[in-house]
Amino acid sequence: MSSKILTVLLLLAMCVQLIKPLGYPGLRQRRDFWKIAVFAIVVTMVTVLVRP
C-alpha cells in the first residue's frame, strides 16, 4: 500500500516539475523531470528487493 502511495506522489512530483519547476538543487529546469523518474525506479527496485 505504501509503495503505491509513494509511486503516486512521485508521479505528481514529475507532473508538477513539468508545469512549474520545483526549484530544489538539481531540479531547477523543466527538463529535469527525468531525475525524479530515475529516483522512482530506484525506490521501486529497493522496495522489491526488501520485501520478503
ABEGO torsion letter per residue (X at the ends): XAAAAAAAAAAAAAAAAAABBAGBBGAABAAAAAAAAAAAAAAAAAAAAABX
